[in-house]
């Protein structure tokens, strides 16, 4: 679990005070900030001291292992070591920060650690500050990375942040579509967790609360306001905690294949898949469609049209590699229920 959590409007202003005890001699603190904020007010509020540095990271596409390795290598060359890595942005930026932190201390490439419990050494101090809510990246024990052969996280007990700062003021200006897609990522976490075979009372408690908050925000409220931001930030946290103690399911497993082959962003990909999952999550899919309609969002369609057999096979390979997700969704005999042919037919509908 994350060691320290601060929540509240304006809590970003405490960042200098939060980081002070983590500073080690002359070693700087590195702030990885979503490039969306370059030249914006938030970047000027980052409390730089000494050799501290802001790196505006390009998260137009989800983080690749080669990008993680490049940033870590450049920091080692320039500073030797650092006092900490701080991620300020959406899920991709926070995942990048977690991965770079781990690669400051672990040898080799981040691609070597794509899987479960392969990371052997704690990273440098790391903190996450979300400017979008929904992904749960602020509390998850993974960093979602695309490597040379697969899209798979560095899932380990060393991956979670040491500190997170949850300030709802920071998510207030999120673009509507992006806010919806990350919000639906949270909603889908809840559906997959609460209907999964890995479900336990710890996961269930968080998942039910996150689901309730999503329903309030996306179905019951008539307009978006400060309360919506407050609730979505807590839904993201609770949804992330729910899957940290269980697992996600069909939507995420299929979405990973889309992302690897087509570069589809995580939240969008989950929504595209969820729109076709009546067989697995009938109630959740119906409610999801109502949320799409109420939010007046148009989901992309036909994204797999015209793909070759080889391309379909690559997506299927990536998806079938997500064994814990499939087992959570369909049980230990999931391979009898989700064949390559059945998965191909699902991809063809997207």
Order of alpha helices (4+ residues) and beta strands (2+ residues): beta-alpha-beta-alpha-beta-alpha-beta-alpha-beta-beta-beta-beta-alpha-alpha-alpha-alpha-alpha-alpha-alpha-alpha-alpha-alpha
